[in-house]
Amino acid sequence: MLDNNKIQDYKLMGDTLRFLCADMVQEANSGHPGAPMGLADIAVVLSEHIKLNPKQPEWINRDRLVFSGGHASALLYSLLHLWGFDVSLDDLKNFRKLNSKTPGHPEYKHTKGVDITTGPLGQGVANAVGFAMASKMAQNILGSEIISHNVYCLCGDGDLQEGISYEACSLAGHHCLDNLILIYDSNHITIEGDTSIAWSEDIKMRFCAQAWNVIEIDGHNFYEIDNALIKAKSSNKPTLIIANTTIAKGSVNLSGSHKAHGAPLGDDEIRESKIALGFEDKKFDIKDSVAIRFANVSEIGLVEHKRWEESLKNNPKKSMLDSMFNPDFSSIIYPKFTKDMATRVSNGEILNAISKALPGFVGGSADLAPSNNTELKNSGDFPNGVNLHYGIREHAMGAISNALANYGIFIPFSATFFVFSDYLLPSVRIASLMKSREFYIWTHDSIGVGEDGATHQPIEQISHYRSMPNFYLFRPADANENIACWQVALNLNSPCGFVLSRQNLPLLDEVSTESLKYGAYIKQDSKEPKVTLLASGSEVHIALRSAESLNNEGISTRVVSVPCYDLLLEQDLTYINSLFSGYVVAIEASRGLEWYKFAHKVIGMNGFGASANGEVLFDYFGFSVENITNIIKQSI
Amino acid sequence: MLDNNKIQDYKLMGDTLRFLCADMVQEANSGHPGAPMGLADIAVVLSEHIKLNPKQPEWINRDRLVFSGGHASALLYSLLHLWGFDVSLDDLKNFRKLNSKTPGHPEYKHTKGVDITTGPLGQGVANAVGFAMASKMAQNILGSEIISHNVYCLCGDGDLQEGISYEACSLAGHHCLDNLILIYDSNHITIEGDTSIAWSEDIKMRFCAQAWNVIEIDGHNFYEIDNALIKAKSSNKPTLIIANTTIAKGSVNLSGSHKAHGAPLGDDEIRESKIALGFEDKKFDIKDSVAIRFANVSEIGLVEHKRWEESLKNNPKKSMLDSMFNPDFSSIIYPKFTKDMATRVSNGEILNAISKALPGFVGGSADLAPSNNTELKNSGDFPNGVNLHYGIREHAMGAISNALANYGIFIPFSATFFVFSDYLLPSVRIASLMKSREFYIWTHDSIGVGEDGATHQPIEQISHYRSMPNFYLFRPADANENIACWQVALNLNSPCGFVLSRQNLPLLDEVSTESLKYGAYIKQDSKEPKVTLLASGSEVHIALRSAESLNNEGISTRVVSVPCYDLLLEQDLTYINSLFSGYVVAIEASRGLEWYKFAHKVIGMNGFGASANGEVLFDYFGFSVENITNIIKQSI
């Protein structure tokens, strides 16, 4: 039970936080004071509950904290500073400045203590579900002495309006993720006005329908906040704490107003508000008593971490933990392929080979596992195994997978049809921003999809992912290239997509990792080539047949396979020029405008696909040897 | 009340439908028999309720029908055939064949009677909400004599698991869309197994939380189906009918099995099933009595349509309806711009000018209207006005907007920050597939966003939309170009995106529509140019300043503004070559790989953005006159 003294301390701590945030936004002359000030009281009590070691921010058994509303970053940075992370008062003063530790929205790997990059709304809620799932899996593998922690997530109206939060919370309820505590900052303010202009549902009933524990509190009442957190930690379900708050609480004239959401309060307003709450008119002012109290997080965390390290020494699972921290990719025994098969099939075998070698390799599909060939055999289902059934929830899958990747000991993959990668795109972007090591299995990669038709045939997707920074898209031409792609991809430490065929593809010779790591290599050479054909995936075979025809007609033609355009783009001119000779033609069943970087001519898709047999479509859209060789003969 | 004779008729009709669908899939040797067979009984009763005129499929006051599970297309095509639409028995036999009227998933504009393209799950539910909203707005403008109809949507587990359905149904409940009837085919089967592997929420409670009317029935009990539809039509809320069904009902050995979802049943299974239900072993068999009964839809629809046309003659709103069918773009009085401003600001004025001239011009933002400048002034809010508050639900916004566009008398726009166009991407793709006339207002278009940082700065998005077929992306350089872009875009009859600056841009000279319609034009020429600079949006100004500097140094430089790359791509070589002279350099604060189609050199973004003042960022990432001119001098 909180006594009056503590309540007084808390009040001072809360107000200190709110003015720190208001000062940061004012100093930056840009940013969001409203949410941090509304959440400050919750943040104070959370500081008494959360388990972190600010001196070793990557401690695997720390609690995870997600600010789903990344625009409340001023509050997160203030807390990191006060808790003892490597964020100084000067860093707070440099909020939103170039190359500061304190960018506008929290960025993973950029600022120690930030567990995941947030900002685009809704994803943080799914990230939190992902952390909670990671924790459950880790606990299953390593035992509860090594893994036993909670996941806290702060979110707002916007997060809960986004469909991804519905998807993720549905899965969290289904799996009874009792380690998950979602604190909903319910301030009724959105940018266009009161939430009631577009939202009137019963949130409590919604979460009850999803099998959550729901607690509603006054988000400025320390006793209620504390009590809710205590109850949440002992619940056997995920808990939603609906915290009724006032945006910009503490601001004399702007509290409760949407004007406080995304703009500085103004010097006068801050001064007036400080005085009203008994503060001096000083910027970035932190009383010693407040600093000491917040520093408790660090002291308690240190003790807990030490105790954990002690207990780990004699834990038989220690070596398992170590091996999950440092996965040995050389221990993977890749399959030997001997026959033609779809790359989605070869990839399924490769996933299973990787899974056998790496206990932290986990993943699943958005209800397409039999089509994506992503089942890890004999591995069981979550939480007792590493197969994840995401349901038909691509976007949540992407954001959950991001959290699995950031958790520290997992290497996750997620899967769907390539055309539906559109549904998880916003989370792929965050993975790319974070350079998270995770993998996307995207099968049914082109018009080769066939009869399902235009709605199911990716056309523009390849171009999109090639234009996404830090992202590597692999499109292997056969089962053997598929292996080499994985050998390279596992070592890239950045998100990688595998774009795989539904249809059978002929087996080509084995390929060395050395060839693959440049993204492109000469698949079949010819003497003093007059023509170079570039292609990826299934079109490599069309290129090879076209080259044969051209060579027979005396037009010396080389074929370059480009399983990873992104890697080719990183090579120096010497290597790039060594690949190309004569008239360069790219052949790919995609929109393909980016090929003009390397090619004189692109034979690609100028429009959407159609519904018919896949082979019929390849001919219909011009990917026949006859059409290709005719075009080339007319061009050279 | 249904009598026994009618029930017997219904049973025969239902079984006829199921075997027709099974035969179609078998003949195609590909497709989805399970859902059509499970939904057949509902489709029979729906045929007695739905108001359509198959001979004039575009009748504005028809009921709308959305097959959200587009994979159940065999059922839709069978119904269209039986109801009397222009879909023949031969068309059914050509299911999933090249250029048939019956592609794998329903395609709007391709098959008469298909109200919207579906397949990617969840979107159909939001489309239905969009049709219901369109109907409410139309009723408000035209009166209930002209507009008074229902919207039916069939959906499955997958649709309801997708977050977009949550978003859309939340909005539908908020607005009490009593004209909306959502029939949920609850068969508990997903591709990975029983729905319970990933989904266990209480659907009834979920929809009650969203203020829906919920009715649960046996989806094979004609009486219950009929009763539910009667109740739904008289409800004052949107209605969810939870119809418990058996997948592939009627199949002797495969009913209830996930094996019946996405593969033909097999000739033997179909034969055995037909015999078990008292049918002859004949393919595509439709008894006359069944055909006559289904043809009632046509007969009743014709009568209703005639009556409606009669009543329209003396309706004072008839001319308004006509003008909404044929919007007169020449009546738009565009603003006269006289000062520098952000293009998001000029665009806001243009939207208001269009709105004044066109009563069917409707739209809104996903809670960013004040930032996107999308408020239509003095126009009121939905349903009494044309301003839509979508809430923080981008994906639902996109799919709702698609339905508004297809409704027939509206020209919709939707808005968010450009980087969050990722969230609605799957619906933009469907708009592009359908070539729907609708507009996307995407502000905060580049690193110009500034302090919000990398999560909020689009980099790869421009490349993506340029690679999307049928889609036109406009990025005006100033307020005047902004007008010309709209003049061209309104006449394209395809979806168009407007990518607009947050920051102020200098006002340039007025531009003719003639210049704009080729996508690119010479903004500033020079004598015998040695260098041509291509740019779009804010970078046009950097190009102009760079050209000035180069010209001063004796390097004759031309500047070409490219507000719409997609249109430029459609021009013939003569026009394209007339634009370029000498060394061609593209300057754009985006990834920009597609510029190599036209340029020798691209000065773009090689990675993600950062958090700092926008002007600082332009310099930091190399978009300074000094850096650009240096690069060019080194290159030529």
Interface residues (C-beta under 8 A of the other chain):
Chain A: A28 S30 G31 G70 H71 R96 K97 L98 N99 S100 P103 G104 H105 E107 T117 T118 G119 P120 L121 G122 D157 G158 Q161 E162 G163 I164 S165 Y166 E167 S170 L171 G173 H174 T190 I191 E192 G193 T195 I197 A198 W199 S200 E201 D202 I203 K204 M205 R206 C208 A209 Q210 A211 S365 D367 L368 A369 P370 S371 D381 H389 Y390 G391 I392 R393 E394 H395 A396 V419 F420 D422 Y423 L425 P426 R429 I430 S432 L433 G450 E451 D452 G453 A454 T455 H456 I459 E460 S463 H464 R466 S467 M468 P469 N470 R591 G592 L593 E594 Y596 K597 M605 N606 G607 F608 A610 S611 A612 N613 V616 L617 Y620
Chain B: A28 S30 G31 G70 H71 R96 K97 L98 N99 S100 P103 G104 H105 E107 T117 T118 G119 P120 L121 G122 D157 G158 Q161 E162 G163 I164 S165 Y166 E167 S170 L171 G173 H174 T190 I191 E192 G193 I197 A198 W199 S200 E201 D202 I203 K204 M205 R206 C208 A209 Q210 A211 S365 D367 L368 A369 P370 S371 D381 H389 Y390 G391 I392 R393 E394 H395 A396 V419 F420 D422 Y423 L425 P426 R429 I430 S432 L433 G450 E451 D452 G453 A454 T455 H456 I459 E460 S463 H464 R466 S467 M468 P469 N470 R591 L593 E594 Y596 K597 M605 N606 G607 F608 A610 S611 A612 N613 V616 L617 Y620
